[in-house]
Amino acid sequence: MRITAVMLSLCFIGAAGLALSSPADAQRRGQQQQAEKKEPLFPDATRPEPSTRVNQRLSKQVMALYDLSQEDGKEAQAIAAGEALLEARGAGPYERALAYRIMAFTEINRDDYDAAIEYLRLVVEQNGLSNDEHYQSMFQMGQMQFQEENYAAAAATFERFIQEIVTPKQEHVALLGNAYYRMDRFEDAVVHLRRAIAMSETIDTTVGQLLMASLFELERTSEAAEVAQQLLNADPDNAGLIRNLSAIYVNADMIDKAIEVLASGLERGLTAEERDYRQLSQMYRFNEQDAKAIALMNDGLGKGIMQPSMEIYRALGEANYFSENIEAAVDAFAKADELSTDGEMALNLARGLAELERWPQTKAAAQRAISKGVRRPGDAWVILGAAEFGLNNQSAAIAAYREAAKHPETKAMAEAYLRQVSGR
């Protein structure tokens, strides 16, 4: 038995489609209405209910078409039977809409979604089905347009659907907001996503995330932060929401709040991945809290959460250097130098060693920086000159400062030193 309903999972909000009733059910509806009275799915729809009786002369064709649509490998025959029913004498809007509906199912079953969308459009155009089936078909068409990334068409379909049924459900409005989000129409997305959220006592996480993202794109960061905080209040152990809220605070230049959120997640073991350690340590450094940054990086390295890298050791070296922990800075810069492809870390190492007056090591590091290449070579020549001077190599110091004088960044400093030396 072939499936007769398609549940379309949408890549962002995960809303499921309404199940489509089978044409066999439609054929029997006239008899069933006498036995039972079903509650309409769209009780406030503006569209009048049409007559939904199959022309008795065509009932066998309808059933034959339906049976073919349920058999694997008979899709072509089902489409041909549908086309025959469309051309049959006596076929009215109801029979034609049934035929298009079954043909849409057939194309869905063989993954031809463009054809299925077109058949569903024709179902709606015929205007012959009951309100339940008519609007289910319309909504299904919108879902498939969305899935096929035709967001403008999907938005138009959802707008019409919502307007005509009058009282939509949350998922209907959320899908419209999602379509506008995908079209970069963020103002429209915000309007509909806020409406969708207001339709429930609890905030839906995925809808809330769409609203948060839309507000973020509009640079309405304080509103985005409010939504993120609502989501986090409803799901306090959600690491993704913690990271999102922290990132929003960063973009709003509210670094203290960003640190508070991410650090709280880390303390609870929720945001304890390498990316969290990196982000939090960077925020600490930006906020001039180098001691906390150093402790966090050392903790991450010690636990194996942060993997050794030139970038990590450079950050650790800089934080220690500006905290005047020169020995620790030298140790970190030495490790960074080992992992670096240029001479920048060797230059940083040479600076630290020079402050400790460890001249032989300073000289070696400065020479390595020059050899590997740096953005400001004059700096390396100045430090090399200082190391040679510290080692009482006067002629070598002068030669180094002459090289430094060739570079604009150190020309004035080097020439001043050379004048001082020559005046002795």
C-alpha positions as CSV (number, residue, x, y, z in Angstrom):
1,M,0.0,0.0,0.0
2,R,1.4,3.4,-1.0
3,I,1.5,6.2,1.4
4,T,-1.3,8.6,1.0
5,A,0.0,11.4,3.2
6,V,3.3,13.3,3.2
7,M,4.8,14.7,6.4
8,L,7.2,17.3,5.2
9,S,9.9,18.1,7.7
10,L,11.1,21.7,7.3
11,C,14.8,22.2,7.7
12,F,14.5,24.9,10.4
13,I,11.3,24.8,12.3
14,G,10.3,21.2,11.8
15,A,6.6,21.7,11.3
16,A,4.7,18.7,10.0
17,G,2.2,18.9,7.2
18,L,-1.5,18.2,7.6
19,A,-2.4,14.6,6.6
20,L,-4.2,14.4,3.3
21,S,-7.3,12.3,3.2
22,S,-7.6,9.7,0.4
23,P,-9.9,10.1,-2.6
24,A,-11.7,6.9,-1.5
25,D,-12.6,8.7,1.7
26,A,-13.8,11.6,-0.4
27,Q,-16.0,9.3,-2.5
28,R,-17.7,7.8,0.5
29,R,-18.2,11.1,2.2
30,G,-21.8,11.5,1.1
31,Q,-22.7,8.2,2.7
32,Q,-20.7,8.9,5.9
33,Q,-22.2,12.3,6.5
34,Q,-25.4,10.6,7.3
35,A,-23.8,8.3,9.8
36,E,-21.5,10.8,11.5
37,K,-20.9,14.5,11.7
38,K,-17.2,15.5,11.8
39,E,-15.9,18.7,13.2
40,P,-14.5,20.9,10.4
41,L,-10.8,21.5,10.4
42,F,-11.3,25.1,9.3
43,P,-14.6,26.2,11.0
44,D,-14.1,29.9,10.3
45,A,-13.1,29.7,6.7
46,T,-14.6,32.4,4.4
47,R,-15.1,29.9,1.6
48,P,-18.6,28.4,1.3
49,E,-18.7,24.6,1.4
50,P,-19.3,23.3,-2.2
51,S,-21.2,20.2,-3.1
52,T,-18.9,17.2,-2.9
53,R,-20.9,14.4,-4.6
54,V,-19.1,12.3,-7.2
55,N,-21.0,12.0,-10.5
56,Q,-22.2,8.4,-10.3
57,R,-21.2,7.7,-13.9
58,L,-17.6,8.5,-12.9
59,S,-17.4,6.7,-9.6
60,K,-15.7,3.6,-11.1
61,Q,-13.1,5.8,-12.8
62,V,-12.4,7.6,-9.6
63,M,-11.9,4.3,-7.7
64,A,-9.7,2.9,-10.5
65,L,-7.6,6.0,-10.4
66,Y,-7.2,5.7,-6.7
67,D,-6.3,2.0,-6.8
68,L,-3.6,2.6,-9.4
69,S,-2.1,5.4,-7.3
70,Q,-1.6,2.9,-4.5
71,E,0.4,0.4,-6.5
72,D,4.2,0.6,-6.8
73,G,5.4,0.9,-10.4
74,K,2.1,2.1,-11.8
75,E,2.6,5.9,-11.5
76,A,2.5,6.4,-15.2
77,Q,-0.8,4.5,-15.5
78,A,-2.2,6.5,-12.5
79,I,-1.3,9.8,-14.2
80,A,-2.9,8.6,-17.5
81,A,-6.0,7.6,-15.6
82,G,-6.1,11.0,-13.9
83,E,-5.9,12.7,-17.3
84,A,-8.7,10.5,-18.6
85,L,-10.9,11.5,-15.7
86,L,-10.2,15.2,-16.3
87,E,-11.4,14.8,-19.9
88,A,-14.4,12.6,-19.0
89,R,-17.8,13.8,-19.9
90,G,-19.6,15.0,-16.8
91,A,-16.4,15.7,-14.9
92,G,-17.0,18.9,-12.8
93,P,-14.9,20.9,-10.4
94,Y,-15.2,18.2,-7.7
95,E,-14.1,15.3,-10.0
96,R,-11.3,17.3,-11.5
97,A,-10.0,18.4,-8.1
98,L,-10.0,14.8,-7.0
99,A,-8.1,13.7,-10.1
100,Y,-5.5,16.5,-9.6
101,R,-5.2,15.6,-5.9
102,I,-4.5,11.9,-6.6
103,M,-2.1,12.9,-9.4
104,A,-0.3,15.1,-6.9
105,F,0.1,12.1,-4.5
106,T,1.4,10.0,-7.3
107,E,4.1,12.6,-8.2
108,I,5.0,12.9,-4.5
109,N,5.5,9.2,-4.3
110,R,8.0,9.3,-7.1
111,D,9.7,12.4,-5.8
112,D,8.7,14.8,-8.6
113,Y,7.8,17.7,-6.3
114,D,7.6,20.3,-9.0
115,A,4.9,18.3,-10.7
116,A,3.2,17.7,-7.4
117,I,3.1,21.4,-6.6
118,E,1.6,22.2,-9.9
119,Y,-1.1,19.5,-9.4
120,L,-1.9,20.9,-6.0
121,R,-2.2,24.4,-7.5
122,L,-4.7,23.0,-9.9
123,V,-6.6,21.3,-7.0
124,V,-7.0,24.8,-5.4
125,E,-7.8,26.4,-8.7
126,Q,-10.7,23.9,-9.4
127,N,-12.2,25.0,-6.1
128,G,-14.3,21.8,-6.0
129,L,-13.2,20.0,-2.8
130,S,-14.6,20.3,0.7
131,N,-13.1,23.1,2.8
132,D,-11.0,20.5,4.7
133,E,-9.5,19.0,1.6
134,H,-9.2,22.3,-0.3
135,Y,-7.3,24.1,2.5
136,Q,-5.2,21.0,3.3
137,S,-4.2,21.0,-0.4
138,M,-3.3,24.6,-0.2
139,F,-1.2,24.3,2.9
140,Q,0.5,21.2,1.5
141,M,1.4,23.2,-1.6
142,G,2.9,25.9,0.5
143,Q,4.9,23.4,2.5
144,M,6.3,21.8,-0.7
145,Q,7.1,25.2,-2.1
146,F,9.0,26.0,1.1
147,Q,10.8,22.7,0.9
148,E,11.8,23.4,-2.7
149,E,13.2,26.8,-1.5
150,N,10.7,28.7,-3.5
151,Y,10.1,31.0,-0.5
152,A,8.3,33.8,-2.3
153,A,5.7,31.4,-3.7
154,A,5.4,29.7,-0.3
155,A,4.8,33.0,1.5
156,A,2.1,34.0,-1.0
157,T,0.4,30.6,-0.5
158,F,0.6,30.8,3.3
159,E,-0.7,34.4,3.3
160,R,-3.7,33.4,1.3
161,F,-4.3,30.3,3.4
162,I,-4.2,32.2,6.7
163,Q,-6.4,35.0,5.4
164,E,-9.0,32.6,4.1
165,I,-9.2,30.2,7.1
166,V,-9.3,33.2,9.5
167,T,-8.1,31.3,12.6
168,P,-4.8,29.7,11.8
169,K,-2.8,27.5,14.1
170,Q,0.6,28.5,15.4
171,E,2.5,26.3,12.9
172,H,0.7,28.0,10.0
173,V,1.8,31.5,11.1
174,A,5.3,30.3,12.0
175,L,5.8,28.9,8.5
176,L,4.9,32.2,7.0
177,G,7.4,33.9,9.3
178,N,10.0,31.4,8.4
179,A,9.4,32.0,4.6
180,Y,9.9,35.7,5.1
181,Y,13.0,35.0,7.1
182,R,14.4,32.9,4.3
183,M,13.7,35.8,1.9
184,D,15.6,38.3,4.1
185,R,12.3,40.1,4.7
186,F,13.1,40.3,8.4
187,E,10.6,43.0,9.3
188,D,7.8,40.8,8.0
189,A,9.3,37.8,9.6
190,V,9.3,39.5,13.0
191,V,5.6,40.4,12.7
192,H,4.5,36.8,12.0
193,L,6.9,35.1,14.3
194,R,5.8,37.3,17.2
195,R,2.2,36.5,16.4
196,A,3.0,32.7,16.3
197,I,4.7,33.0,19.7
198,A,1.7,34.9,21.2
199,M,-0.5,32.0,20.2
200,S,0.9,29.7,22.9
201,E,1.5,30.1,26.6
202,T,5.0,28.8,26.3
203,I,7.6,30.0,23.8
204,D,8.4,27.5,21.1
205,T,12.2,27.1,20.9
206,T,12.5,26.9,17.2
207,V,10.1,29.7,16.5
208,G,11.8,31.8,19.1
209,Q,15.2,31.2,17.5
210,L,13.9,32.4,14.2
211,L,12.5,35.5,15.8
212,M,15.8,36.0,17.6
213,A,17.8,35.6,14.4
214,S,15.4,38.0,12.5
215,L,15.8,40.7,15.2
216,F,19.6,40.2,15.2
217,E,19.7,40.8,11.4
218,L,17.7,44.0,11.9
219,E,20.4,45.0,14.6
220,R,17.6,45.1,17.2
221,T,20.0,43.4,19.6
222,S,18.2,44.4,22.8
223,E,15.0,42.8,21.5
224,A,16.9,39.7,20.3
225,A,18.5,39.4,23.8
226,E,15.1,39.6,25.4
227,V,13.9,36.7,23.2
228,A,17.0,34.7,23.8
229,Q,16.6,35.2,27.6
230,Q,13.0,34.0,27.3
231,L,14.1,30.9,25.5
232,L,16.9,30.3,28.1
233,N,14.4,30.8,31.0
234,A,12.3,28.1,29.4
235,D,15.2,25.8,28.7
236,P,18.0,26.8,31.1
237,D,20.3,23.8,30.3
238,N,20.3,24.5,26.5
239,A,24.0,25.1,25.6
240,G,23.1,26.4,22.2
241,L,20.8,29.1,23.7
242,I,23.5,30.1,26.2
243,R,26.0,30.6,23.4
244,N,23.5,32.5,21.3
245,L,22.6,34.8,24.2
246,S,26.3,35.5,24.9
247,A,26.9,36.2,21.3
248,I,24.0,38.7,21.1
249,Y,25.4,40.5,24.2
250,V,28.8,40.7,22.5
251,N,27.3,42.3,19.4
252,A,25.4,44.7,21.7
253,D,28.7,45.7,23.3
254,M,27.5,44.3,26.6
255,I,30.6,42.3,27.3
256,D,30.0,42.0,31.0
257,K,26.6,40.3,30.3
258,A,28.2,38.1,27.6
259,I,30.8,36.9,30.1
260,E,28.3,36.3,32.8
261,V,26.1,34.1,30.6
262,L,28.9,32.0,29.1
263,A,30.9,31.7,32.4
264,S,27.7,30.5,34.1
265,G,27.2,27.8,31.5
266,L,30.9,26.8,31.9
267,E,30.5,26.5,35.6
268,R,27.5,24.2,35.1
269,G,29.4,22.1,32.6
270,L,27.1,23.1,29.7
271,T,29.4,25.3,27.7
272,A,32.6,23.4,28.3
273,E,33.9,22.8,24.8
274,E,37.1,24.3,23.3
275,R,35.1,26.9,21.4
276,D,33.6,28.1,24.7
277,Y,37.0,28.3,26.4
278,R,38.3,30.3,23.4
279,Q,35.4,32.7,23.3
280,L,35.3,33.3,27.1
281,S,39.1,33.8,27.3
282,Q,38.9,36.3,24.4
283,M,36.1,38.2,26.2
284,Y,38.1,38.2,29.4
285,R,41.1,39.7,27.6
286,F,38.9,42.2,25.8
287,N,37.5,43.2,29.1
288,E,41.0,43.6,30.6
289,Q,40.6,40.6,32.9
290,D,43.8,38.9,31.9
291,A,44.2,37.0,35.1
292,K,40.9,35.2,34.5
293,A,41.8,34.6,30.9
294,I,45.2,33.1,31.9
295,A,43.5,30.8,34.5
296,L,40.9,29.7,32.0
297,M,43.4,28.9,29.2
298,N,45.6,27.0,31.6
299,D,42.6,25.1,32.9
300,G,41.6,24.2,29.3
301,L,45.1,23.1,28.3
302,G,45.5,21.2,31.5
303,K,42.3,19.2,31.0
304,G,43.0,18.6,27.3
305,I,39.9,20.6,26.3
306,M,42.0,23.2,24.5
307,Q,44.3,21.7,22.1
308,P,47.8,23.2,21.9
309,S,48.2,25.7,19.0
310,M,50.1,28.7,18.0
311,E,47.0,30.9,18.6
312,I,46.4,29.6,22.1
313,Y,50.0,30.0,23.2
314,R,50.2,33.5,21.6
315,A,47.0,34.5,23.6
316,L,48.4,33.0,26.7
317,G,51.8,34.7,26.2
318,E,50.2,38.1,25.5
319,A,47.9,37.9,28.6
320,N,50.8,37.0,30.8
321,Y,53.0,39.7,29.2
322,F,50.5,42.5,29.8
323,S,50.0,41.1,33.3
324,E,53.8,41.5,33.9
325,N,54.1,37.7,34.3
326,I,57.2,37.8,32.1
327,E,58.5,34.3,32.9
328,A,55.1,32.7,32.1
329,A,54.9,34.9,28.9
330,V,58.3,33.7,27.8
331,D,57.3,30.1,28.3
332,A,54.1,30.5,26.3
333,F,55.8,32.5,23.5
334,A,58.5,29.8,23.2
335,K,55.7,27.2,22.6
336,A,54.0,29.5,20.2
337,D,57.3,30.0,18.3
338,E,57.7,26.2,17.9
339,L,54.3,26.0,16.2
340,S,54.7,29.2,14.1
341,T,55.6,29.4,10.4
342,D,56.8,33.0,10.6
343,G,59.0,35.0,13.0
344,E,56.3,36.9,14.9
345,M,56.3,34.6,17.9
346,A,60.1,34.5,18.0
347,L,60.0,38.3,18.1
348,N,57.5,38.2,21.0
349,L,59.8,35.7,22.8
350,A,62.8,38.0,22.2
351,R,60.9,40.9,23.8
352,G,60.2,38.9,26.9
353,L,63.7,37.5,27.2
354,A,65.1,41.0,26.8
355,E,63.0,42.2,29.8
356,L,64.6,39.3,31.8
357,E,68.0,40.3,30.4
358,R,68.6,36.7,29.3
359,W,70.8,38.0,26.5
360,P,72.1,34.9,24.8
361,Q,68.5,33.6,24.4
362,T,67.3,37.0,23.4
363,K,69.9,37.1,20.6
364,A,68.9,33.7,19.4
365,A,65.2,34.5,19.4
366,A,65.8,37.8,17.6
367,Q,67.9,36.1,14.9
368,R,65.3,33.5,14.5
369,A,62.6,36.2,14.0
370,I,64.7,37.9,11.3
371,S,65.3,34.6,9.6
372,K,61.7,33.4,9.6
373,G,60.4,36.9,8.7
374,V,58.3,39.5,10.5
375,R,56.0,42.3,9.6
376,R,58.2,44.9,11.3
377,P,61.8,43.7,10.9
378,G,63.2,46.9,12.4
379,D,61.9,45.8,15.8
380,A,63.8,42.5,15.6
381,W,67.0,44.4,14.7
382,V,66.6,46.7,17.6
383,I,66.2,43.8,20.1
384,L,69.1,42.1,18.5
385,G,71.2,45.2,19.0
386,A,70.1,45.4,22.6
387,A,71.1,41.7,23.1
388,E,74.6,42.3,21.5
389,F,75.0,45.4,23.7
390,G,74.1,43.3,26.8
391,L,76.7,40.7,25.7
392,N,79.3,43.5,25.3
393,N,79.5,43.0,21.6
394,Q,79.7,46.7,20.7
395,S,80.5,46.3,17.0
396,A,77.7,43.8,16.5
397,A,75.3,46.0,18.4
398,I,76.2,49.0,16.0
399,A,75.7,46.7,13.0
400,A,72.3,45.6,14.2
401,Y,71.2,49.2,14.8
402,R,72.4,50.2,11.4
403,E,70.1,47.5,10.0
404,A,67.2,48.8,12.2
405,A,67.8,52.3,10.8
406,K,66.9,51.0,7.3
407,H,63.3,50.4,8.4
408,P,60.8,53.3,8.9
409,E,59.3,51.8,12.1
410,T,62.7,52.0,13.9
411,K,64.7,54.5,11.9
412,A,64.5,57.4,14.4
413,M,65.3,55.1,17.4
414,A,68.2,53.4,15.7
415,E,69.7,56.7,14.5
416,A,69.5,58.2,18.0
417,Y,71.4,55.2,19.4
418,L,74.1,55.4,16.7
419,R,74.6,59.2,17.3
420,Q,75.0,58.4,21.0
421,V,77.5,55.7,20.3
422,S,79.5,57.8,17.9
423,G,79.6,60.8,20.3
424,R,81.4,58.8,23.0
